Amino acid sequence: MSGVALCTPTWGLTDSLDWEGLAHEDTQHPIIPSELDEFSSMDSLNSEVIDGYAKFGTKPATSDEEKLARQVINGVPRNVTPMEIALYFLNVGMGKYGEELKPYVTAWPARWNPVIIEFFTETSTKPSGDTTAWCAAFVNFCLVKAARNKPLPASAQGPTKSAASRSFREWSALTNTPTPGDIVVFKNIDSPGHGHVGFFVADKGSSILVLGGNQFEGSPRRHTINRKLIAKDGHVLKFHSFRTDPQLHV
């Protein structure tokens, strides 16, 4: 693999994307670097969707892993919406910019994923490796990077700068008619101070299709960036609100 250009996509505006084609759940099992195969039977993060800590993912990445992670971060598109940045990471995980980069959207066992650590630079939270729940850090990262060198509407609200999903419960404006790219917030039923946040893709009746980070897939459990159907009234999470803001769509 050579060159950062491999990771530099060309994007149009979100209103030109095929939302119907994008409105399905991901089923591909997330992968980890082959150098971590000895830990392949271990969960890569917390045992819940949203919150908690585990002993894995708390050791530094290798220098080679840091270099590949930097390729991913340097490839984040410019002059796009937050949703398009989230879709870029989704495509990284699907292998569209090289098989070697696919693991860099997933929390790993043993060593931390430097890409996930980078998400926390846009929050005031110092993570415990990549074992700290990172859904809100991912959304904040997308908001900040989408705003680079781009004039925003006067009414645009800044990022929450918090790694807590609850920081988005009152963010910007409530909407009951979300469009793809708006933000969806969930509350943890048993621990109301916790929850989940991601980007709205589609309303599926009793569930919502969410593009976000720290969403689990597979067995052993891998926390990753993907599209996930989350029940509006589930056993762990309950839908809280849809949030919208002009910057999400320009």
N, C-alpha and C positions, 0 to 999 in steps of 0.2 A: 504494500500500500504506500502511495507516495502523494505528497502535496495536500495542502489544505483545500485547494480548489475542488477536490473530490467531495467536500462537504459544503459546497456553496450552491444552494438551490436557487432557482428562479421562480418567483411567486407573482401571482396576480392578486387582485383584491378578493376578499372573502365572498363577495356577492357573485363571483364567477366560478366558485368552487361547486363541485357536484355534491351537494349536501345529502341528497337521497342516496347516492353511492357510498357516502361516508357514514351513513346512519346504521351501522351494524356493530355488534360487539366483537372485540378481538378475542381470538381463541388460541393464538400462537403462544406457546410456552416461552416465557422469557429465559434468556440464557445468561450465563456468567462466563468470565474469561476462562479459557482452558487451563490456565495456571492454577485455578482454584478448584479443579476437579475433585481433589481430595475432600472438599467440603460440599460436594454436590448434593448430598442427602440432607443437608441442613437448611432450615428456613433462613432466609437472608435478612429478615428484619423482625419487627414486632409481631406478636401473635394475633393482634387485632388489626382491623382495617385502618384504624385511626391513630391510636395512641399507645404508648408503652415503650419499653426498652428491652433489648436483648444484648447478650454478650458479643454478638457477631457484628462485623462491619465497623470495628473500632480501631483497627490498625491501619497505618498509612499505606497508600498505594505504592507500587513500585515506580521507578522513574519512567519505564516504558509505558505503564498505564497512565501516568500523568501526561505524557506526550500525546497519547491517543485521545485522552479526555480533552486536552487543549484543542485538538482538531475539531472535536464536536462543538465546543464552545465558540471557537473562532468561526465556525460555519453558520452560526445563528443568523437568519436573514434580517435585513434592514428594511425600513420603510414599509412595514407590514403591520397587521393587527396582532394583538396578543394571541388570538386563536391560531393564526398562521405560524407563530413561533411554537405553540404547543404541537401543531401538526408536523412541524419540522422534526421535533424530537420523536414523535410517533413514527415518522418515516425512517429516522435513524435506527430505531428499534426493529423496524421491518427489514432492515438490511439494504435500504435503497442507496446508501452511501458507503457500502462495503461491509462484508461480513464481520470484519475485525472490530467495527464500531458498534455492532448490535448490542453488546452487553452494557453499553454506557448509558442506558436509560433505566437500568435496574439496580436495586440495592443488592450488594454482594454479601456472602458470608465471609468472615475473617477480616478481609481488608475493606476499606470504604471506597466507594465509587467517587472519584474526584468531581465528576459532573454534578452529582447531587450536593456535594459540599459547596460547589459554586452557587447553587440556587440560594443558599443561606446568606450569601454576601448581600443580598437585597433585603435582608431582614435584620433585626437587632438580636437575633438568637444565635448563640454559638452552639452548633450541633455536637452531639456525641457521636462522631463519625457519621455514618448514614443510618444509624439506628434511631435517630430522632424523626418523628413523623414529619413528612416534608411536602404534604399536599399544598399548604398555604405558601410555603417558600417557593414552590414551583409556579403558582399563579402570580405571586409578586414578581418573580424573575421575568415572566412573560410580559407583565405590565410595564416594567422598567425598560426592558430591551426594546419593546415596541415603540416606546416614546422617544427613543434616541434620535436626536437631530430631526425631529418632526414636530411642527406646530400642532398643539392639541386644542380641541374646543375649549372655550373659556370656562365651561361648566364641568370640565373633566376633573374627576377626583383622583388624588394621588394614591399610590399603593399604600397598603396598610403597614408595611415594614414589620409585620409580625408573622411568625411561623405558626400562629394559632388560627385554626380555621374559623373560630368564632369572631375573629376580627373582621370578617366579611359579612357578618349577619346584618349589619346596618350600613354597609358600604354603598355609597352612591344612592341609586334609586331602586325601589322595589318595582318589579313588573310582574304582571300575571300573564303576559303574552310574550314569553321569551323567544328570541331568535338565536340561531347557532352563533356561538361566540359570547353570549351572555354568560354570567356566572351563576352557578347553582350551589346552594349551601345546605348541608345536612347537620342535624344535631344528634349526638350520641344519646340514646335513650337512658342508659344507666349512669352516664357521666355527662350531664348537660353542658359542662364547661368545654367538652371536647366535641369533635364532629369531623366533617369532611367538606372540602371545597374543590371545585373543578369547573371546567367549561361545559356549558350546555351544548349538546349535539341534537337531541331529539326527545320528545315526550312520547313514551311508549305505553301510555295508559297507567298501569299500576307501577311502572318503573320509569326511570329517567336514564337516558344514555349520556354518560359523562366522559369527557376526555380530560384526564387529570393524572397527577403523579401520586405515588404512594398507594396505588390501587393493586390489590393482590391478584395473582393468577397462578394456577397450577399447584402441583404437589411434588416436592416440598414448596412451601409458600414463597413466592417471589414478588416483592413489591416493586412496581414498575410504572412506566407511563403507558397508558393504553386507553381504549374505549371500553367502558364497563357499564353494564346495566345495574343500576342501584334502585332497590325497591323504595317507593315513597314512604311506605310504612313497614319497615323491615324489623328484624329481631334486634339489630344493633343500631341502625341508623333510622332517623325519621326526617323526611323532607322539611326544611325550614323555609327557604325562600329562593326566588330568582332575583338577581340583581343586574341592573343594566347601567350603562354609562356611555356617552358618545364616543369616547376613545376606543371602545371595544369594537367599533365598526368602521373606523377610518384609518 
